């Protein structure tokens, strides 16, 4: 990923609001964008909790620290804290740096001493420490001693290749802490899938300084995930590493930082993912109905998350009841609830799947459970759908530059807000008058073309449309469904499942469509996406939920 300077500033403010202690902003002097970030940060970034940290390397071999431009750039960054990376593995010192251990230690010592003399706090990142310590412990410890003797605050042991496992790593941390008496930090890559476990093991072995990245972002397999580490340290080990009132912001912060990075949040991320406290099987749902703690390792509210009940062919009536309560629907109409159960199972048999598409499920339940209510399905003043597709098509054509472009045309029926007579041929069963809107637009593929055409047609009629954007989508070909299909696939034609992720300033929601035609499935998912936004934008209470 590549952040703009503005995005880096936004990320720093978001992390500061969570209450972390330090924010490493980049490598001034080595990367022009990072140099620009620190220049702006000095004037624009007013951190309340964290100290800003600049990352950089020691002086070069054979050069004084005062004359090294990289060291000078660290000072010019005006960051109060410097993370200084240094080789601690003899093999890297001799083969990569092409110098000897004595000169390497002098490089560390000289640079730390200068930075400290200039009033900076220094953390030493001992690169490749665990591999170096295993091969030559004397050299690895000698590098730490050079830094700490010159005034560094923390000796950070780095699992740079990410190859450690928790048991051996914890042993090494404990040994180093006992032999040196230094304040020890830990920096873990995730190449074995153990970065978070290694970090927690290091803390239990004596490390008091932890380096992580938001959502585990980083090179190769990534780094230790900040949010999983915070969750474990606070809820499992009782360590107040962020202010207690901020712990409830963990999920929101993780998603906000994913948004800034232009990456969809990881649904399966521990603590903060949408699936972290989700339950599907009827057995789980029945137990949760009795006591949610039976199937949760912590209360999801502690980290700003919540329980989710996934509804599918595996789930029974209890699961659907819990889902209705989660979404705020009343359960007084048992007949309507039975209809909803039967409808979901019928659709699931026809290839649909709602476990990853809560917004489509909510619309389905709204249809079934509010059918007889004012504003419910077919009722007067119904807030959704905001339109009905009358016809649509997508054609592909070749652009002058040779690229293949999808072109979509949509014809829609919209409720007439002033109640004037509309086209009787397109009026819905409610008898409300309607008007039509038509538009054509291009896109990169059928779904994006349909989305663009819908937006062009609906822009004059939906004041909130600019708030919604298409965040992500996926298209998957399913095996043919022989039973329960209502989309023409009963003859063995393969189905296409489309998932659409939509986003506004406050939340993200997912809708789905299933059909033998990818265009029809895409239109189903896009229609649901805007219908769900319309339901929320109308500010109407859902069934059984008082208006706020």
C-alpha positions in Angstrom: 0.0 0.0 0.0 1.0 3.6 -0.5 -0.3 6.4 1.7 -0.4 10.0 0.6 0.9 12.5 3.2 -2.7 13.5 4.0 -3.6 9.8 4.6 -0.6 9.4 6.9 -1.7 12.4 8.9 -5.2 11.0 9.2 -3.8 7.7 10.3 -1.7 9.3 13.0 -4.7 11.2 14.3 -6.8 8.1 14.4 -4.2 6.1 16.3 -3.6 8.9 18.7 -7.4 9.0 19.5 -7.2 5.4 20.4 -4.5 6.2 23.0 -1.4 4.4 21.8 1.9 5.6 23.2 4.0 6.0 20.0 3.3 6.4 16.3 6.1 5.7 13.9 5.5 7.9 10.9 8.1 6.8 8.4 11.7 7.2 7.2 12.6 10.9 6.7 15.5 11.4 4.4 15.1 8.1 2.7 11.6 8.6 1.3 10.5 12.1 0.0 6.9 11.5 1.0 8.0 10.7 4.6 10.2 13.8 4.7 7.1 15.8 3.7 5.0 14.1 6.3 7.3 15.0 9.1 7.5 18.6 7.8 3.7 18.9 7.9 3.4 16.9 11.1 5.5 19.3 13.0 3.0 22.1 12.3 -0.3 20.3 11.8 -0.2 17.2 14.0 -1.2 17.9 17.6 -1.1 14.6 19.3 -2.8 14.2 22.7 -1.6 10.7 23.7 1.2 9.6 21.5 4.7 10.7 20.7 5.7 10.9 17.1 8.6 8.6 16.1 10.9 8.8 13.1 12.5 5.7 11.7 16.0 5.6 10.3 19.4 3.9 10.2 22.7 4.4 11.9 25.6 6.3 10.3 27.3 4.6 7.4 30.6 2.8 7.9 33.6 5.1 7.9 31.6 8.3 8.3 30.9 10.4 11.4 27.3 10.6 12.7 27.4 14.4 12.5 28.2 14.3 8.8 25.8 11.5 7.8 22.9 12.9 5.8 20.5 10.1 7.0 21.2 10.9 10.7 20.8 14.7 9.9 17.4 14.0 8.3 16.3 12.2 11.5 17.2 15.3 13.5 15.6 17.6 10.9 12.3 15.7 11.2 11.8 17.3 14.7 10.3 14.0 15.9 10.9 13.6 19.7 11.6 9.9 19.4 13.8 8.0 17.0 13.7 4.3 16.1 17.1 3.4 15.0 17.6 0.2 13.0 20.9 -1.7 13.3 22.2 -5.1 12.3 22.6 -7.5 15.2 23.4 -10.7 13.2 27.1 -11.2 12.5 26.3 -12.7 9.0 24.3 -9.5 8.0 27.0 -7.3 9.4 29.8 -8.9 7.4 27.9 -9.8 4.2 25.2 -7.1 3.9 27.0 -4.1 5.5 30.5 -5.3 4.5 32.0 -4.2 7.7 33.1 -5.9 11.0 31.4 -6.2 14.3 33.5 -3.5 16.0 32.7 -0.9 13.3 29.0 -1.9 13.4 28.9 -1.3 17.2 30.7 2.0 16.7 28.1 3.0 14.2 25.3 2.2 16.7 27.1 3.9 19.6 28.0 7.1 17.7 24.5 7.6 16.2 22.7 7.0 19.5 25.0 9.3 21.4 24.5 12.1 18.9 20.7 11.7 18.9 20.5 11.6 22.7 22.7 14.7 22.9 20.3 16.5 20.6 17.5 15.7 23.1 15.9 12.7 21.3 14.7 9.6 22.9 16.0 6.5 21.1 14.7 3.0 20.5 17.1 0.5 19.0 15.6 -2.0 16.5 18.0 -4.9 16.6 17.4 -6.3 13.2 17.4 -10.1 12.7 18.1 -10.4 16.4 16.6 -13.9 17.0 18.5 -15.4 14.1 21.7 -13.6 15.1 21.4 -14.6 18.7 20.9 -18.3 17.8 24.0 -18.1 15.6 26.3 -15.9 17.7 24.8 -14.6 20.9 27.9 -12.6 21.9 27.7 -10.4 18.8 23.9 -9.9 19.2 24.3 -8.8 22.8 27.3 -6.6 22.0 25.2 -4.6 19.6 22.5 -4.1 22.3 25.2 -3.1 24.8 26.6 -0.5 22.3 23.1 1.2 22.0 22.1 1.0 25.6 25.5 2.2 26.8 25.2 5.3 24.6 21.8 6.2 26.0 19.1 4.3 24.1 15.9 3.7 26.1 14.8 0.3 24.7 16.5 -2.6 23.0 13.9 -3.9 20.6 14.4 -7.6 19.6 13.3 -8.0 16.0 12.1 -11.2 14.4 12.8 -9.7 11.0 12.3 -12.8 8.9 9.2 -13.8 10.9 10.4 -17.3 11.5 10.1 -17.7 15.2 7.6 -19.7 17.2 6.4 -18.6 20.7 8.2 -21.1 22.9 11.7 -20.5 21.7 11.2 -16.8 21.2 10.0 -16.4 24.8 13.1 -18.3 26.0 15.3 -15.9 24.1 13.5 -12.8 25.4 13.8 -14.1 29.0 17.5 -14.9 28.6 18.3 -11.6 27.1 16.4 -9.7 29.8 18.1 -11.7 32.6 21.6 -11.3 31.1 21.4 -7.6 30.3 18.9 -5.9 32.6 17.9 -3.8 29.7 14.4 -2.7 28.9 13.4 -5.1 26.2 11.0 -4.5 23.3 9.6 -6.9 20.7 8.9 -6.5 16.9 7.4 -9.6 15.2 6.7 -10.3 11.5 4.0 -12.8 10.7 5.7 -15.3 8.3 4.8 -18.2 10.5 1.4 -16.9 11.4 2.6 -16.4 14.9 3.3 -12.6 15.1 0.6 -11.9 17.7 1.3 -15.1 19.7 5.0 -14.3 19.6 4.4 -10.7 20.8 2.2 -11.9 23.7 4.8 -14.6 24.6 7.5 -11.9 24.6 5.5 -9.7 27.0 5.0 -12.6 29.3 8.7 -13.3 29.2 9.6 -9.7 30.2 9.3 -7.4 27.2 7.7 -4.0 28.1 7.7 -2.3 24.7 5.7 -3.7 21.8 5.8 -2.7 18.1 2.7 -3.5 16.0 0.9 -2.3 12.8 -2.7 -1.4 12.4 -4.6 -4.5 11.2 -1.2 -6.3 10.8 -0.4 -4.4 7.6 3.2 -4.9 6.4 5.5 -6.6 4.0 5.2 -10.2 3.1 2.7 -11.9 5.5 2.5 -8.7 7.6 3.3 -7.7 11.2 1.7 -8.3 14.6 -1.8 -6.8 14.5 -2.2 -3.9 16.9 -5.8 -4.6 17.6 -5.3 -8.3 18.4 -2.3 -7.4 20.6 -4.3 -4.7 22.5 -7.2 -7.0 22.9 -5.1 -9.8 24.3 -3.0 -7.6 26.6 -6.0 -5.7 28.0 -8.6 -8.5 28.3 -6.4 -11.5 29.0 -3.5 -10.1 30.9 -5.1 -7.1 32.5 -2.6 -4.6 31.1 -4.0 -1.1 30.5 -2.0 -0.4 27.3 -4.6 2.1 26.1 -6.9 4.2 28.3 -9.8 2.0 29.4 -12.5 4.3 27.9 -10.8 3.9 24.5 -11.0 0.1 24.4 -14.5 0.3 23.1 -13.2 2.2 20.1 -11.1 -0.7 19.0 -13.4 -2.0 16.3 -14.3 1.4 14.9 -10.6 2.4 14.8 -9.6 -0.8 12.9 -12.3 -0.2 10.3 -11.4 3.5 10.0 -7.8 2.7 9.3 -8.8 0.0 6.7 -10.8 2.7 5.0 -7.9 5.1 5.0 -5.7 2.3 3.5 -8.3 1.6 0.8 -8.6 -2.0 2.0 -11.8 -3.8 3.0 -11.8 -4.7 6.7 -10.9 -8.3 7.4 -14.2 -10.0 8.4 -12.3 -12.7 10.3 -9.9 -10.5 12.2 -9.8 -11.4 15.9 -11.7 -9.0 18.3 -12.7 -6.4 15.6 -13.8 -8.4 12.6 -17.4 -8.7 11.6 -17.2 -12.5 12.1 -15.3 -12.4 15.4 -18.5 -12.9 17.5 -20.7 -14.4 14.8 -22.5 -17.6 15.1 -24.2 -19.8 12.5 -25.1 -23.3 13.7 -28.4 -23.7 15.5 -26.6 -25.3 18.5 -24.6 -22.2 19.1 -27.6 -19.9 18.6 -29.7 -21.9 21.1 -27.0 -21.5 23.7 -26.5 -17.8 23.0 -30.3 -17.3 23.5 -29.8 -18.7 27.1 -26.5 -16.9 27.9 -24.3 -15.1 25.3 -21.2 -15.7 27.4 -21.5 -19.4 26.7 -20.0 -18.9 23.2 -18.0 -15.7 23.6 -14.5 -15.5 25.0 -15.2 -11.9 26.0 -18.1 -9.5 25.9 -18.0 -8.1 22.3 -19.1 -4.7 23.6 -15.8 -4.3 25.5 -13.9 -3.8 22.1 -16.8 -2.1 20.4 -17.9 -5.1 18.5 -21.2 -7.1 18.7 -22.8 -10.5 18.4 -24.0 -11.5 15.0 -26.2 -14.3 14.1 -25.6 -15.7 10.6 -28.7 -17.2 9.0 -28.4 -20.1 6.6 -29.7 -23.5 5.9 -27.7 -24.7 9.0 -29.5 -22.4 11.3 -32.9 -23.2 12.9 -35.7 -21.0 14.1 -33.8 -19.9 17.2 -31.0 -18.4 15.0 -33.6 -16.4 13.1 -35.3 -15.2 16.2 -32.0 -14.0 17.5 -31.2 -12.4 14.2 -34.5 -10.6 14.3 -33.8 -9.3 17.8 -30.3 -8.2 16.7 -31.9 -6.2 13.9 -34.7 -4.8 16.1 -37.7 -6.7 14.7 -40.5 -7.7 17.0 -41.4 -11.4 17.3 -45.1 -11.1 18.0 -46.2 -12.4 14.6 -45.2 -16.1 14.8 -46.8 -16.8 11.4 -44.7 -14.1 9.7 -41.6 -15.5 11.4 -42.5 -19.0 10.0 -42.9 -17.5 6.6 -39.5 -15.9 6.9 -37.9 -19.1 7.9 -39.5 -21.0 5.0 -38.5 -18.3 2.5 -34.9 -18.2 3.6 -34.6 -22.0 3.4 -36.2 -21.9 0.0 -33.8 -19.3 -1.3 -30.8 -21.1 0.3 -31.8 -24.2 -1.6 -31.8 -22.1 -4.7 -28.2 -21.0 -4.2 -28.7 -17.9 -2.1 -26.5 -17.3 0.9 -27.2 -14.6 3.5 -24.5 -15.3 6.1 -22.2 -12.7 4.4 -25.1 -10.4 3.3 -26.8 -9.0 6.4 -28.3 -6.1 4.6 -30.2 -8.3 2.1 -31.3 -10.4 5.0 -32.6 -7.4 6.8 -34.6 -6.3 3.8 -36.1 -9.8 3.5 -37.1 -9.8 7.2 -38.5 -6.4 6.9 -40.7 -7.6 4.0 -42.0 -10.6 5.9 -42.3 -9.1 9.4 -43.8 -5.7 8.6 -46.1 -6.7 5.7 -49.2 -5.6 7.5 -47.9 -2.5 9.1 -48.1 1.1 7.8 -44.9 1.7 5.9 -44.3 -2.0 5.7 -44.2 -4.2 2.6 -46.7 -2.7 0.2 -47.9 -0.2 2.8 -48.4 3.5 2.4 -45.2 5.5 2.8 -42.9 2.5 2.5 -39.4 3.9 2.6 -37.9 1.3 0.3 -37.1 0.3 -2.3 -36.4 3.8 -3.6 -36.9 2.5 -7.2 -38.0 -0.5 -9.1 -36.0 -1.7 -12.1 -38.2 -1.9 -15.2 -35.6 -2.9 -17.7 -31.8 -3.0 -17.9 -29.1 -4.3 -20.2 -25.3 -4.4 -20.4 -23.4 -4.5 -23.6 -19.7 -4.7 -24.2 -18.0 -2.6 -26.8 -14.4 -1.9 -27.8 -13.1 1.6 -27.0 -10.9 3.5 -29.5 -7.8 2.5 -27.5 -8.7 -1.2 -27.8 -10.0 -1.7 -24.3 -13.3 -3.5 -23.8 -15.8 -1.3 -22.0 -19.1 -2.3 -20.4 -22.1 0.0 -21.2 -25.2 -0.3 -19.0 -28.7 1.2 -19.7 -31.3 1.2 -16.9 -35.0 2.2 -16.9 -36.4 2.7 -13.4 -39.7 3.4 -11.8 -39.6 5.7 -8.8 -42.4 6.6 -6.4 -43.8 10.1 -7.1 -43.2 12.2 -4.0 -46.0 14.7 -4.6 -48.6 12.0 -5.4 -49.4 13.2 -8.9 -50.7 10.6 -11.3 -47.9 8.6 -12.9 -47.7 5.8 -15.4 -50.4 3.2 -14.6 -48.4 0.5 -16.4 -45.4 0.9 -14.0 -47.2 1.8 -10.7 -46.6 -0.8 -8.0 -49.3 -2.8 -6.3 -49.7 -0.1 -3.7 -51.4 2.1 -6.3 -48.9 4.9 -5.7 -48.2 7.1 -8.7 -44.7 6.7 -10.2 -42.3 8.4 -12.5 -39.6 7.0 -14.7 -35.8 7.6 -14.9 -33.5 6.3 -17.5 -29.7 6.5 -17.9 -26.7 5.0 -19.6 -23.2 4.8 -18.3 -19.9 3.0 -18.8 -17.9 1.0 -16.3 -15.1 -1.6 -15.9 -17.3 -4.7 -16.1 -21.1 -5.2 -15.9 -21.5 -4.5 -12.2 -19.6 -1.2 -12.2 -21.4 -0.1 -15.4 -24.8 -0.9 -13.7 -23.7 1.0 -10.6 -22.7 4.0 -12.7 -26.0 4.0 -14.7 -28.1 3.7 -11.5 -26.3 6.6 -10.0 -26.8 8.7 -13.1 -30.5 7.9 -13.1 -31.1 8.3 -9.4 -28.9 11.4 -8.6 -31.7 13.9 -9.1 -34.1 12.0 -6.9 -32.1 10.6 -3.9 -30.4 13.3 -1.8 -28.3 10.8 0.1 -26.9 9.0 -3.0 -23.5 10.9 -2.9 -22.9 9.5 0.6 -22.9 5.9 -0.7 -20.0 4.3 -2.6 -19.3 0.9 -4.0 -16.5 -0.3 -1.7 -16.0 -3.9 -3.1 -17.7 -6.6 -4.9 -17.2 -10.3 -5.8 -18.6 -12.6 -8.4 -18.6 -16.4 -7.9 -19.9 -19.1 -10.1 -21.8 -21.8 -8.2 -22.7 -25.3 -9.0 -26.1 -25.7 -10.7 -29.0 -26.0 -8.2 -31.6 -28.5 -9.2 -34.2 -27.9 -6.4 -35.8 -24.7 -5.2 -34.4 -22.5 -7.9 -36.6 -19.6 -9.1 -34.1 -18.1 -11.5 -34.1 -20.5 -14.4 -31.3 -22.7 -13.2 -33.4 -25.8 -12.6 -32.2 -27.2 -15.9 -28.7 -27.5 -14.6 -27.4 -24.0 -15.7 -24.7 -22.8 -13.3 -25.6 -19.9 -11.0 -23.7 -16.7 -10.4 -23.5 -15.3 -6.8 -22.7 -11.6 -6.5 -21.8 -9.9 -3.3 -21.7 -6.1 -3.1 -20.1 -4.2 -0.3 -21.4 -0.6 0.1 -20.1 2.1 2.4 -21.0 5.5 3.7 -19.3 7.8 6.3 -20.6 5.7 9.2 -20.9 2.0 8.2 -20.5 -0.7 5.7 -23.1 -3.2 4.5 -23.2 -6.2 2.2 -25.9 -7.3 -0.2 -26.3 -10.3 -2.5 -27.9 -11.5 -5.7 -28.1 -14.9 -7.3 -29.1 -15.8 -10.9 -27.9 -17.6 -13.9 -27.2 -14.2 -15.4 -24.4 -12.2 -13.8 -26.2 -9.0 -14.9 -29.4 -9.9 -13.1 -27.5 -11.0 -10.0 -25.6 -7.8 -10.0 -28.8 -5.7 -10.3 -30.3 -7.6 -7.5 -27.4 -6.9 -5.2 -27.1 -3.2 -6.2 -30.9 -2.7 -5.8 -30.7 -4.2 -2.3 -27.7 -2.0 -1.4 -29.6 1.2 -2.2 -32.8 -0.1 -0.7 -31.0 -0.8 2.6 -29.6 2.7 2.6 -33.0 4.2 1.9 -34.5 2.3 4.8 -31.9 3.7 7.2 -31.9 7.2 5.6 -35.6 7.5 6.0 -35.1 7.6 9.8 -38.0 5.3 10.3 -38.1 2.9 13.3 -37.8 -0.8 12.4 -40.4 -3.1 13.7 -40.4 -3.2 17.5 -37.8 -0.4 17.7 -38.8 3.1 19.0 -37.5 6.0 17.0 -34.4 7.5 18.4 
